[in-house]
Amino acid sequence: MSREIMIIAKNKDGIVSNNIVKIGENGEHIVIKGTKDTFYEIKDMATNRAPDQIYTKRFKNDLKLKINPKGGALDGMGEADVTIENYCANGNCEIVGVHETGEYYQYVPQSGDKGLMTTNIADGEFAYQSLGTVEAGGFGPLSLLPLAGLGGLGGGGGSKPDTTAPDAPNVTMVADNIDSAAGATGLFWGADTDTGSWNIDSTTGSISISGNVNVTSDGKIITNDSAPTLSGTGEAGTIVRVYDGNIDPNNPTTNLIGETTVANDGTWSITTKELQPYSTVDGTSNASPLQNSEHTLNITLTDTAGNVSTPTPIDMIVDTFMTYNMSHLTFTNLDDGNERNDQNVEVGDNHYFTGAFTISDDFVAEGGTGELENVPYQEGDEVYVKLTNQETGEEYLVGGPNNPTTIVDSNGKWSIIIDPTQLYYNKTTNTMEKLLDGHYTNQVIVLEASGDICVSASGTFTSQNGISFGSFGIDTTAPDVSQITSITSPDHTLKINVVDSTPLYLFKGDETDGLQRDSDYLTGLGVNEVIIYKDGNLSTPVADIYIGSNSVTDSVFWNDTSIVADGVYEYQLETIDVAGNSSGISETFYAVVDADRNGSYSGATIDVAGTAEDEVFQTDVLNLGFKLDGGGGVDTLVLNPTSTTSTTLTLDSNDTVNFEIYNLGTAATLKIDDLASVQNAGSSYTDHALTIQGKTGGKVDLDTATWADTGVNQVIDGVTYNVYHNSTIDPANTNYDLWIQSNVSVI
C-alpha cells in the first residue's frame, strides 16, 4: 500500500515549494530543486507527522532520500524517493519534521557523527537519520527562518506547530468546455447546447450564468462536460484539492480528481479528471455507465502545516448519455370548432394545427416492451418539449412540473397541451410569446425522478410502425378569401382565383423529410378547399373544390350546370386552408347570365343593388333594361358581351351606377358621351372618377374634343394607366379624371 509524503521547502521569505511523493507499493520518485538557506520539512499526510527514520546519501551536489527504510543501503534498495538537487550548495539547509510530541526537530545521524549531518555529508557518504535525537537548531542556523516559517521554529528547542486550518475555498466559477458538437442537448437548452459558465457568489452562494448553460430548480449545475474547469480564491500557497464525493481522512487520494496550488494573488483554477459514476455509501452505484449521474464535488485547501479546510461543495449533474429514440407519439387536436381537425392525428397524417393540441406518449402502458431500447419513462419523471421554429430558428419550452399532465403517471403516460394562443418562454428573445405560425421540430426532454436527464434525438421520433416523425405545423392565420374573376357562358364555367391563401407549409406524413414548402409538391395533395354558395343559401353549398389538387396552380374552373336560363345569379365563396382555417364568407359576386348566348336578356328585370362592401358584378348583355347598382365600396363591373353586334355599354346612371372599376375584357366598348355621365356615375373615389381596365381589344369611346391624355401615368399593382382630363374642368380638379389602362384603345 502506498502512502503520501509531503516535502515542504521554506526559507526566510516563506514557502518555496510543496511537493507530494508516493512511497511504498507503486511508489514514485520526485526531484526538488534546492534553494539557498532552505529548510525541508518531511510530513506523512496520513498522520500529519514526520516519519521516524530516513536514509540519506550524497551524490555530488545532490542529496537522495529514502523515507522510512527498513534496512540496507540505498544502492541496494532501488531508486530513492526524493532527490534534492544542489542541496546546501549555496548556504545552510536542514531536513526537519514534526515529532510525535508535536514539536519540530531536525533529522540527525543515528551514529551521532556530526560529519554525517545532512549539511555536512560528503559525496558518496550515507547515513540513517532519526528524528528527535537532537532538538532543531542544535546543529544548524535555524534563526534564518522567520518565526512563522515552521510554526514558530527557532533555535534552542522545539516549538508548537500550526494547527489552524485555512478558510474554506471560494469556488467562483465552473466552466463547461464542450459545445453542442461534442455533447447532447441538455435540459432547458442548458449546459450542453453550447459552452458557458456558472458564476457563484461567494457571499450568498447564488448562481448566475454566462452563455448557454443552466441549473436545475434546486440549484444543481447541469453539464455534459465530464471534466469541467473550476476556478476560485483561497489562501496563497495552500493546496487546492477537488474530490468527487466523500473525503476519506485515512486515504486522501480516494476520490481525488485534481489538485493545484493557490497563486500568490489568491486565485486558483483547475480542470478535473474525467467524472465517472461512483458508488454510494451502501456500495451501490448511483448511475449505470450509460446514464448521466449526480456528483457532489468537495473542494478543500491544505496549508503547509497539513491543516485541511472545511470542504466547499458543488452539486452537479453530468449528462454523458442523453439521446434516445422516442417510442410512440400521439398528436390529438382539441376541439377548436374546426370539424376538419376534430380527430386524433397520427403519424402518416397531416400534422397541421389551428388551435390547441396535445402531444402524448403512453408506450409503456401499451406494453411495447422490446420495441425500442432506452424507453426512459418512469412514474414521477418530468417531461418537457422543446419546439424549434424552422423558419426563424426560435426555440420555445413547454411542460414541466407546473403542468400535472407532464409528470409521468403510474402507467408511463404523459401529455403536454400546446396552445398557440398561450404564451411560452422564447429563449431567443428571452420573453414570453405566442408560437408563430410555421414548421416546428420537437425534442422531448425527460428529467427523471432520480435527477437523471434523457433527451430525444432532435427532430426525429420513431413510431412503432417505423415511420420517422418529428415535425408538425402550426397555422392559426386565416387564408384570404378566394375570388371569382369571371363567369363564361354557355358552359357557365366559374374561374376561381385564390389570392395569397395557400398555406406556407404542407406536411406529407408518409415521407421521412417531413414538412415541405407547398411549391415542392402540391400535386395530388390538395391545398385549399373552396366552398361555393349560390343565391344567398349559406347552409347548402353547391360545390366543394380543391385548389392545387391536380397541379401547382392558384386557380380552378368549375362548371355550374344548374344554369339553364337567363338571369342574375349570386355566388359567395369560403376558403379553408390545409390546416382548417376559414377565410369566412366572401362578398357576393353578381352574374347577369345570357344562358343561350343570343345577345339578349330574357330573365327577370329587377334592379340589382350591391352592399357597402367591395363587390364584383359581371354582365353578359350590355343593354340590360334594368339597373345594376354597385352600392358602397370599390365595386367592379365586368363586361362580357355574348353578342358580336352589341358590344357597347353606354355609361348611363339609369343602367349602371356606383361602379368605380369597369373591366372591358377583350371585346367590350365603354361609351362615355359627356362629362355629366361621369359626374353621375356615382364613384366613391376621391382622387379621380373611374378606373377602366381591359386587355387588347377593349375600347373606350370618348369625345376627344373635350377629353385629352394628360401625359401623366398612374401605376397600380404593376399596371400602367393613362390619365385623361376633361378640358371644361379646372386642371387642378382631378375628381372627374379617367384612368384608362394603357393597352385599352381610346377611340
VOGU-3710 file (C-alpha; in Angstrom, 3 decimals, decimal comma):
1> msreimiiak> 0,000/0,000/0,000  1,365/3,408/-0,912  1,476/6,471/1,329  1,681/10,150/0,502  4,590/12,188/1,855  4,726/15,970/1,537  8,052/17,811/1,204  7,665/21,497/2,142  10,568/23,809/1,313  10,795/27,105/3,278
11> nkdgivsnni> 13,262/29,910/3,600  13,202/33,289/5,264  10,856/34,598/2,535  8,259/31,895/3,154  7,197/28,759/1,273  9,363/27,918/-1,717  7,520/24,789/-2,851  5,132/21,999/-1,856  5,724/18,538/-3,275  3,984/15,207/-2,706
21> vkigengehi> 5,618/11,830/-3,278  4,032/8,375/-3,024  6,163/5,806/-1,197  5,802/2,067/-0,738  3,909/-0,101/-3,220  3,616/1,652/-6,601  5,859/4,366/-5,195  7,441/7,112/-7,253  10,458/9,383/-7,374  10,401/13,173/-7,437
31> vikgtkdtfy> 13,136/15,774/-7,918  13,209/19,049/-5,977  15,460/21,901/-6,975  17,393/23,047/-3,908  17,498/26,719/-2,965  19,720/28,824/-0,718  19,240/28,760/3,091  16,244/26,410/2,947  14,671/24,001/5,417  12,884/20,902/4,049
41> eikdmatnra> 10,031/19,573/6,173  9,009/15,943/5,663  5,352/15,156/6,535  3,369/11,937/6,360  -0,051/13,071/5,033  -1,845/10,287/6,869  -0,533/11,310/10,316  0,488/14,961/9,828  3,769/13,942/11,500  7,270/13,297/10,238
51> pdqiytkrfk> 8,460/9,743/9,524  10,672/8,326/12,302  13,564/7,457/10,014  15,033/8,422/6,671  18,071/7,220/4,732  20,293/9,835/3,069  23,111/9,595/0,589  25,135/12,323/-1,085  25,724/12,131/-4,849  27,959/15,034/-5,775
61> ndlklkinpk> 25,781/18,143/-5,217  22,510/16,226/-4,729  21,016/14,625/-1,645  18,944/11,475/-2,126  16,338/10,434/0,449  14,585/7,169/1,158  11,634/7,579/3,521  11,241/5,034/6,395  13,727/2,490/5,024  13,605/-0,949/6,645
71> ggaldgmgea> 17,354/-1,538/6,460  20,042/-1,961/3,858  21,958/0,572/1,841  20,198/2,918/-0,572  22,041/1,387/-3,519  20,540/-1,965/-2,668  17,020/-0,603/-2,224  16,435/0,697/-5,708  15,617/4,272/-6,614  15,360/6,961/-3,953
81> dvtienycan> 12,032/8,555/-3,147  13,315/12,136/-3,309  16,313/13,853/-4,864  17,124/17,413/-3,730  19,323/18,953/-6,377  22,196/21,260/-5,289  21,398/20,557/-1,657  23,224/23,084/0,607  25,309/24,190/-2,369  24,692/27,854/-1,547
91> gnceivgvhe> 24,124/28,390/2,134  22,640/26,494/5,047  19,914/23,855/4,998  18,289/21,225/7,198  15,887/18,280/6,930  13,225/18,703/9,654  9,810/17,403/10,695  7,130/17,397/13,408  7,911/14,910/16,181  5,233/12,814/17,909
101> tgeyyqyvpq> 5,427/15,388/20,722  4,017/17,938/18,280  7,292/19,894/18,136  9,659/20,499/15,226  13,011/18,647/15,230  15,669/18,054/12,658  16,921/14,718/11,368  20,354/13,717/12,790  22,592/10,704/12,090  21,864/7,700/14,298
111> sgdkglmttn> 25,659/7,212/14,675  25,999/10,597/16,375  28,638/11,578/13,837  28,091/15,263/13,100  30,045/14,818/9,904  27,088/12,822/8,565  24,567/15,574/9,235  22,754/16,383/6,020  24,513/19,766/6,000  27,968/18,139/6,232
121> iadgefayqs> 27,651/14,812/4,463  30,237/14,375/1,711  29,905/12,923/-1,784  29,390/9,172/-1,619  28,647/9,113/2,138  25,341/7,846/3,519  23,615/7,631/6,860  20,416/6,641/8,612  18,830/9,743/10,114  16,372/9,757/13,008
131> lgtveaggfg> 14,009/12,476/14,164  14,158/13,937/17,647  17,649/12,861/18,827  18,739/16,478/18,794  16,306/19,365/19,031  16,007/21,502/15,954  18,610/24,211/15,989  21,221/22,079/17,648  23,449/21,993/14,582  22,053/24,420/12,036
141> plsllplagl> 21,415/28,152/11,814  17,668/27,911/12,295  17,485/31,589/13,159  17,424/32,268/9,411  13,771/31,119/9,369  11,019/33,589/10,235  9,026/32,679/13,341  6,024/31,793/11,175  8,181/29,772/8,843  7,790/26,382/10,538
151> gglgggggsk> 5,118/27,165/13,047  7,473/29,272/15,191  10,558/27,106/14,610  13,647/28,631/16,252  16,875/27,689/17,922  17,330/26,136/21,325  14,456/23,647/21,373  11,134/22,535/19,880  8,052/24,697/19,352  4,296/24,029/18,818
161> pdttapdapn> 3,222/23,566/15,151  0,482/25,472/13,302  -2,867/23,751/13,888  -5,214/26,396/12,419  -6,963/25,273/9,242  -7,309/27,744/6,377  -10,718/29,129/5,488  -12,783/27,073/3,069  -12,047/27,880/-0,573  -14,363/30,043/-2,630
171> vtmvadnids> -15,491/28,458/-5,881  -16,340/31,404/-8,101  -16,854/29,729/-11,467  -17,500/26,347/-13,066  -16,910/26,259/-16,830  -18,458/23,920/-19,407  -15,910/23,487/-22,203  -17,874/21,148/-24,501  -20,213/22,619/-27,106  -23,135/21,063/-28,941
181> aagatglfwg> -20,894/19,359/-31,497  -19,456/17,180/-28,753  -22,424/16,702/-26,453  -26,134/16,029/-26,413  -28,746/18,674/-25,804  -29,447/19,456/-22,156  -32,437/20,425/-20,093  -33,704/23,976/-20,603  -31,359/24,129/-23,644  -28,857/24,145/-20,901
191> adtdtgswni> -25,378/23,060/-20,159  -24,628/21,307/-23,343  -26,206/23,231/-26,158  -23,101/25,375/-26,053  -20,207/26,286/-23,813  -20,685/28,626/-20,888  -20,070/29,036/-17,187  -21,801/29,204/-13,816  -20,684/32,170/-11,689  -21,098/31,614/-7,963
201> dsttgsisis> -21,469/34,461/-5,481  -19,043/33,705/-2,643  -21,246/35,523/-0,117  -24,742/34,305/-0,943  -23,954/31,152/-2,925  -26,356/32,243/-5,647  -25,548/31,149/-9,190  -25,653/33,328/-12,278  -24,957/32,006/-15,750  -22,958/33,135/-18,740
211> gnvnvtsdgk> -23,522/31,516/-22,133  -25,986/28,711/-22,905  -25,855/26,897/-19,567  -28,318/26,484/-16,728  -29,146/24,956/-13,367  -31,996/22,837/-12,090  -34,689/24,359/-9,917  -32,940/23,030/-6,800  -29,601/24,604/-7,699  -27,706/21,762/-9,353
221> iitndsaptl> -25,370/22,628/-12,205  -26,141/20,688/-15,423  -23,281/19,920/-17,794  -22,229/17,470/-20,460  -18,576/18,264/-19,694  -17,344/15,348/-17,587  -14,085/17,214/-16,903  -15,241/20,750/-16,033  -12,930/23,608/-15,117  -13,291/25,052/-11,592
231> sgtgeagtiv> -11,908/28,416/-10,536  -11,878/30,268/-7,244  -9,937/32,000/-4,492  -8,177/30,912/-1,291  -5,161/31,379/0,926  -1,985/31,850/-1,123  0,360/28,862/-1,103  -2,234/26,353/0,054  -3,012/23,260/-1,977  -6,428/23,028/-3,618
241> rvydgnidpn> -7,830/19,517/-3,835  -11,024/18,550/-5,650  -12,800/15,334/-4,615  -15,661/13,651/-6,435  -17,778/12,573/-3,497  -16,720/11,873/0,079  -13,260/12,608/1,512  -11,504/9,704/3,227  -9,272/11,151/6,012  -7,258/7,931/6,136
251> npttnliget> -6,563/7,903/2,421  -6,526/11,431/0,957  -6,128/10,110/-2,589  -9,550/8,436/-2,575  -11,932/10,259/-4,974  -9,240/12,875/-5,650  -9,775/14,228/-9,191  -7,488/17,233/-9,240  -5,187/19,486/-7,260  -3,248/22,695/-7,698
261> tvandgtwsi> -1,625/25,425/-5,608  -3,228/28,778/-4,862  -1,234/31,514/-6,600  0,310/34,454/-4,773  -2,658/36,636/-5,773  -5,032/34,180/-4,048  -6,574/32,697/-7,212  -6,662/29,144/-8,496  -8,072/27,211/-11,468  -8,130/23,504/-12,240
271> ttkelqpyst> -9,624/21,189/-14,872  -10,710/17,994/-13,149  -10,137/14,423/-14,199  -12,960/12,625/-16,007  -16,004/12,314/-13,733  -17,341/8,762/-13,571  -20,428/7,325/-11,880  -19,336/6,498/-8,343  -20,641/4,227/-5,602  -22,868/5,408/-2,791
281> vdgtsnaspl> -22,202/4,736/0,891  -24,174/1,481/0,782  -21,985/0,197/-2,028  -24,491/0,577/-4,867  -23,718/2,632/-7,968  -25,560/5,907/-8,254  -25,774/5,569/-12,050  -25,220/2,977/-14,723  -22,296/3,509/-17,099  -24,695/4,614/-19,831
291> qnsehtlnit> -26,533/7,195/-17,763  -25,759/10,634/-16,548  -25,161/10,948/-12,831  -25,245/13,410/-9,981  -21,983/14,474/-8,394  -21,059/16,492/-5,340  -17,577/17,927/-5,761  -15,873/18,772/-2,461  -13,047/21,313/-2,689  -10,569/21,774/0,185
301> ltdtagnvst> -7,456/23,810/0,981  -4,433/22,285/2,751  -1,792/24,598/4,244  1,897/23,830/4,709  1,285/22,540/8,209  -1,115/19,959/6,799  -4,247/21,619/8,137  -7,256/20,957/5,923  -10,126/23,407/5,486  -13,811/22,645/5,610
311> ptpidmivdt> -14,824/21,443/2,122  -16,820/23,648/-0,248  -19,434/21,500/-2,054  -20,613/21,961/-5,648  -23,599/19,900/-6,841  -23,559/18,859/-10,497  -25,448/16,666/-12,934  -23,202/15,270/-15,651  -25,066/14,264/-18,812  -22,766/11,939/-20,688
321> fmtynmshlt> -25,564/9,772/-22,106  -28,665/11,612/-23,146  -30,077/10,801/-26,579  -32,590/8,079/-27,331  -35,323/7,279/-29,824  -38,877/8,153/-28,891  -41,190/5,186/-28,653  -44,543/6,449/-29,868  -46,112/9,878/-30,027  -49,805/10,664/-30,384
331> ftnlddgner> -50,951/14,109/-31,541  -54,531/14,901/-30,536  -56,313/18,022/-31,715  -58,521/19,628/-29,090  -61,974/20,894/-30,051  -61,416/24,279/-31,683  -64,684/24,356/-33,613  -62,986/23,122/-36,750  -64,547/19,841/-37,802  -61,667/19,031/-40,097
341> ndqnvevgdn> -59,364/18,786/-37,083  -61,632/17,120/-34,549  -59,865/13,775/-34,673  -56,627/12,246/-33,497  -53,767/12,937/-35,837  -51,364/10,024/-36,063  -48,029/9,617/-37,810  -48,721/9,472/-41,524  -51,457/12,121/-41,476  -51,162/15,853/-41,972
351> hyftgaftis> -49,845/17,333/-38,738  -51,151/20,879/-39,012  -52,915/22,600/-36,141  -55,024/25,727/-35,934  -55,587/25,639/-32,187  -54,679/23,769/-29,028  -53,496/20,173/-29,305  -51,723/17,609/-27,148  -48,557/15,617/-27,614  -48,604/12,438/-25,540
361> ddfvaeggtg> -46,786/9,152/-25,149  -48,031/6,037/-23,382  -45,745/3,453/-24,943  -45,062/1,778/-21,611  -48,786/1,468/-20,892  -49,298/-0,068/-24,328  -46,865/-2,839/-23,493  -44,327/-2,101/-26,183  -41,552/-3,967/-24,389  -38,639/-4,717/-26,676
371> elenvpyqeg> -39,876/-2,435/-29,451  -37,137/0,095/-28,794  -34,275/0,403/-26,367  -33,848/3,166/-23,806  -37,531/3,967/-23,271  -36,988/6,251/-20,304  -40,368/6,886/-18,718  -40,898/6,117/-15,052  -43,561/7,313/-12,662  -42,715/10,779/-11,371
381> devyvkltnq> -40,487/11,808/-14,280  -40,931/15,379/-15,561  -41,357/15,800/-19,306  -40,601/18,922/-21,322  -40,895/19,570/-25,046  -38,593/21,974/-26,834  -40,102/23,414/-30,009  -37,827/24,890/-32,672  -39,332/27,090/-35,383  -37,568/26,034/-38,572
391> etgeeylvgg> -38,147/29,373/-40,304  -36,943/31,724/-37,552  -34,719/29,407/-35,515  -36,505/30,487/-32,322  -36,793/27,935/-29,503  -39,663/27,529/-27,040  -40,060/25,312/-23,969  -43,372/23,836/-22,800  -44,189/21,440/-19,993  -42,554/20,869/-16,642
401> pnnpttivds> -43,747/20,460/-13,059  -46,282/23,310/-13,216  -48,396/21,196/-15,553  -49,523/17,990/-13,768  -50,088/16,100/-17,024  -46,380/16,324/-17,847  -45,499/14,223/-14,794  -45,338/10,591/-15,909  -48,099/8,614/-14,213  -48,086/5,040/-12,930
411> ngkwsiiidp> -48,919/3,749/-16,424  -45,955/5,514/-18,011  -48,184/8,095/-19,710  -47,631/11,814/-20,092  -49,150/14,558/-22,221  -48,488/18,203/-22,954  -51,022/20,745/-24,167  -49,675/23,150/-26,769  -51,949/26,118/-27,325  -50,904/28,733/-29,904
421> tqlyynkttn> -52,988/31,334/-28,061  -50,927/30,974/-24,882  -47,539/32,473/-24,028  -44,403/30,324/-23,849  -40,831/31,137/-22,954  -38,897/32,133/-26,071  -35,224/31,514/-25,398  -34,126/33,527/-28,433  -35,800/36,741/-27,282  -35,885/35,886/-23,552
431> tmeklldghy> -39,564/36,825/-23,411  -42,918/35,082/-23,118  -44,524/34,924/-26,561  -47,137/33,129/-28,604  -45,975/30,462/-31,031  -45,566/31,876/-34,521  -47,144/30,115/-37,481  -44,713/27,790/-39,182  -42,937/24,450/-39,190  -41,656/23,084/-35,876
441> tnqvivleas> -39,428/20,243/-34,854  -39,896/18,871/-31,361  -37,487/17,402/-28,890  -38,643/15,597/-25,771  -36,616/16,099/-22,609  -37,188/13,824/-19,620  -35,979/14,843/-16,166  -36,162/11,560/-14,325  -37,296/11,375/-10,739  -33,766/10,325/-9,797
451> gdicvsasgt> -32,417/13,545/-11,280  -31,036/11,927/-14,436  -31,780/13,592/-17,770  -32,677/11,927/-21,057  -33,167/13,807/-24,310  -34,680/12,564/-27,545  -32,805/12,907/-30,801  -33,788/16,318/-32,136  -36,366/16,377/-34,879  -36,747/12,629/-35,360
461> ftsqngisfg> -39,088/10,392/-33,387  -39,518/6,791/-34,496  -43,018/5,420/-34,159  -43,947/1,800/-33,632  -44,577/1,322/-37,333  -41,110/2,560/-38,192  -42,113/5,920/-39,641  -39,756/8,737/-38,727  -41,616/11,750/-37,413  -40,537/14,863/-35,629
471> sfgidttapd> -42,242/17,788/-37,322  -45,601/19,486/-37,305  -47,057/22,785/-38,375  -48,920/25,498/-36,531  -51,159/27,629/-38,729  -53,552/29,972/-36,945  -53,814/32,515/-39,773  -56,971/32,520/-41,857  -56,419/32,489/-45,638  -57,534/35,302/-47,869
481> vsqitsitsp> -60,901/34,669/-49,405  -60,914/33,265/-52,921  -62,253/35,403/-55,738  -64,370/34,745/-58,795  -62,807/36,608/-61,676  -65,317/35,717/-64,380  -68,238/33,530/-65,492  -68,169/32,362/-69,076  -71,383/31,196/-70,844  -72,758/28,941/-72,234
491> dhtlkinvvd> -70,929/26,281/-70,200  -71,326/28,524/-67,190  -67,795/27,966/-66,005  -66,663/29,766/-62,868  -62,973/30,549/-62,741  -61,976/30,510/-59,072  -58,866/32,544/-58,343  -57,070/32,086/-54,991  -55,282/35,216/-53,811  -52,445/34,671/-51,260
501> stplylfkgd> -54,345/31,927/-49,496  -52,013/28,966/-49,992  -50,551/27,984/-46,583  -46,844/28,291/-46,062  -46,305/24,582/-45,434  -47,910/21,256/-46,047  -46,937/18,149/-44,099  -46,566/14,917/-46,019  -46,715/12,413/-43,214  -45,584/9,273/-45,005
511> etdglqrdsd> -42,238/10,742/-46,007  -39,185/10,987/-43,782  -38,470/14,505/-44,978  -41,429/15,861/-43,015  -42,818/19,277/-43,845  -42,109/20,683/-47,275  -42,793/24,023/-48,905  -46,045/23,943/-50,861  -44,310/24,657/-54,187  -42,272/21,467/-53,818
521> yltglgvnev> -45,170/19,075/-54,116  -48,753/20,219/-54,076  -49,652/17,775/-56,834  -52,272/15,308/-55,663  -52,367/16,554/-52,089  -54,927/19,353/-52,145  -54,063/22,689/-50,635  -57,097/24,880/-50,148  -60,702/23,819/-50,057  -63,058/26,320/-51,703
531> iiykdgnlst> -66,729/26,046/-50,829  -69,163/27,723/-53,236  -72,554/29,042/-52,117  -75,254/30,247/-54,504  -78,058/32,773/-54,352  -77,620/33,540/-50,662  -78,083/29,954/-49,445  -75,199/29,588/-46,946  -76,461/26,358/-45,409  -76,117/24,185/-48,501
541> pvadiyigsn> -73,082/24,738/-50,720  -73,363/23,948/-54,408  -69,725/22,908/-54,795  -66,674/21,900/-52,779  -63,441/22,040/-54,763  -59,727/21,979/-54,015  -57,261/24,479/-55,366  -53,990/22,799/-56,304  -55,429/19,291/-56,143  -54,229/18,432/-59,666
551> svtdsvfwnd> -51,363/20,806/-60,282  -49,392/23,578/-58,677  -51,810/26,366/-59,534  -53,768/29,083/-57,815  -56,967/28,779/-59,847  -59,536/26,164/-60,858  -62,504/26,106/-63,270  -65,863/24,849/-62,058  -68,994/24,345/-64,189  -72,334/25,393/-62,731
561> tsivadgvye> -74,522/23,031/-64,734  -77,635/24,230/-62,940  -77,799/27,424/-65,042  -80,332/26,806/-67,814  -81,935/30,219/-68,232  -81,045/33,875/-68,425  -80,950/35,518/-65,044  -78,984/37,200/-62,306  -77,111/34,700/-60,162  -75,275/35,356/-56,913
571> yqletidvag> -72,211/33,459/-55,671  -70,245/33,563/-52,433  -67,083/31,674/-51,522  -65,402/30,331/-48,382  -61,747/29,271/-48,455  -60,401/26,725/-45,952  -56,672/26,102/-45,889  -54,958/22,785/-45,228  -54,817/23,480/-41,504  -58,568/24,098/-41,377
581> nssgisetfy> -58,568/27,888/-41,040  -61,537/29,542/-42,701  -61,467/32,823/-44,600  -65,093/33,465/-43,746  -67,792/34,082/-46,357  -66,855/36,334/-49,247  -68,822/39,243/-50,597  -71,366/38,448/-53,298  -70,376/38,025/-56,948  -73,315/39,057/-59,159
591> avvdadrngs> -73,542/37,475/-62,599  -76,027/38,576/-65,303  -76,014/35,461/-67,491  -77,086/35,175/-71,123  -77,506/31,427/-70,928  -78,323/30,833/-74,605  -75,748/33,396/-75,816  -78,206/35,078/-78,198  -77,118/38,566/-77,182  -80,386/39,435/-75,481
601> ysgatidvag> -81,570/39,084/-71,934  -84,887/37,399/-71,131  -84,541/36,930/-67,411  -86,015/38,940/-64,553  -85,567/42,701/-64,917  -85,440/43,591/-61,251  -82,854/46,191/-60,324  -79,870/44,621/-58,578  -78,052/46,521/-55,820  -74,870/45,583/-54,037
611> taedevfqtd> -73,858/46,298/-50,457  -71,374/48,705/-48,893  -68,542/46,180/-49,426  -66,216/45,800/-52,409  -68,058/43,580/-54,889  -67,830/42,273/-58,453  -70,666/42,336/-60,985  -70,474/40,650/-64,373  -72,891/41,029/-67,226  -73,138/39,065/-70,481
621> vlnlgfkldg> -75,537/41,602/-72,036  -74,826/45,319/-72,290  -78,381/46,531/-72,915  -79,983/45,320/-69,712  -83,337/47,015/-69,359  -82,768/47,242/-65,591  -80,273/48,891/-63,271  -77,102/47,453/-61,758  -76,108/49,381/-58,631  -72,700/48,619/-57,126
631> gggvdtlvln> -73,580/50,207/-53,805  -70,821/51,387/-51,457  -67,171/50,431/-51,533  -64,999/49,987/-54,609  -67,089/47,873/-56,977  -66,152/46,342/-60,298  -68,360/45,796/-63,345  -67,007/43,151/-65,741  -68,357/43,424/-69,303  -68,549/40,061/-71,075
641> ptsttsttlt> -70,683/40,617/-74,194  -72,100/37,470/-75,778  -73,281/39,222/-78,934  -70,941/40,292/-81,732  -73,372/43,040/-82,734  -73,979/44,550/-79,320  -70,638/45,104/-77,614  -71,029/48,675/-76,373  -72,188/49,819/-72,962  -73,086/53,478/-72,768
651> ldsndtvnfe> -72,234/55,000/-69,400  -75,653/55,970/-68,084  -76,769/56,232/-64,474  -80,099/54,747/-65,463  -78,350/51,429/-66,270  -75,182/51,294/-64,172  -74,299/53,379/-61,134  -71,822/53,331/-58,235  -69,129/51,356/-60,046  -65,568/52,549/-59,667
661> iynlgtaatl> -63,927/49,993/-61,969  -65,083/48,926/-65,451  -63,358/45,830/-66,876  -63,779/45,687/-70,696  -62,054/42,373/-71,304  -61,147/41,891/-74,983  -64,492/42,621/-76,644  -66,419/45,373/-74,900  -66,560/49,095/-75,601  -67,457/51,641/-72,913
671> kiddlasvqn> -69,024/54,767/-74,443  -68,799/57,982/-72,431  -70,956/60,653/-74,073  -70,234/63,670/-71,915  -68,885/64,935/-68,599  -72,315/64,670/-66,980  -72,370/60,903/-67,400  -69,099/60,705/-65,492  -70,346/63,085/-62,822  -73,453/60,917/-62,373
681> agssytdhal> -71,584/57,622/-62,308  -71,548/57,639/-58,516  -67,877/56,837/-57,995  -66,629/56,765/-54,401  -63,055/57,632/-55,466  -61,749/60,931/-54,115  -58,786/61,482/-56,452  -60,370/60,517/-59,804  -63,654/59,310/-61,234  -63,261/55,921/-62,896
691> tiqgktggkv> -60,648/53,209/-63,445  -61,082/51,438/-66,787  -59,362/48,078/-67,226  -59,151/45,670/-70,127  -56,989/43,723/-72,482  -56,091/44,394/-76,093  -59,441/44,637/-77,891  -61,177/46,603/-75,185  -62,103/50,176/-76,169  -63,234/53,465/-74,637
701> dldtatwadt> -65,335/55,765/-76,851  -64,530/59,350/-75,735  -65,254/62,805/-77,125  -61,633/63,744/-77,833  -62,647/67,366/-78,255  -63,170/67,636/-74,503  -61,108/64,683/-73,153  -57,333/64,530/-73,559  -54,437/62,400/-72,318  -52,548/64,478/-69,740
711> gvnqvidgvt> -49,330/62,543/-70,317  -49,330/61,591/-66,631  -49,336/57,887/-65,786  -50,579/56,045/-62,706  -49,255/52,593/-61,799  -51,413/50,250/-59,702  -50,155/46,740/-58,859  -47,697/46,947/-61,726  -50,343/48,027/-64,283  -49,911/51,390/-66,036
721> ynvyhnstid> -52,883/53,707/-66,579  -53,070/56,823/-68,763  -54,819/59,775/-67,099  -57,488/61,642/-69,152  -58,826/65,027/-68,074  -61,865/66,958/-69,277  -60,926/70,399/-70,616  -64,029/72,024/-69,133  -62,746/71,288/-65,632  -60,025/73,204/-63,791
731> pantnydlwi> -56,760/71,253/-64,350  -56,210/71,185/-60,589  -59,503/69,365/-60,104  -58,888/65,639/-60,712  -62,185/64,402/-59,311  -63,529/63,563/-62,777  -60,337/62,200/-64,340  -60,402/58,841/-66,092  -57,615/56,307/-65,504  -57,535/54,085/-68,589
741> qsnvsvi> -55,280/51,016/-68,789  -52,566/51,718/-71,338  -53,374/48,754/-73,611  -57,041/49,764/-73,930  -57,780/51,698/-77,114  -59,308/55,172/-76,876  -61,442/55,983/-79,922
//
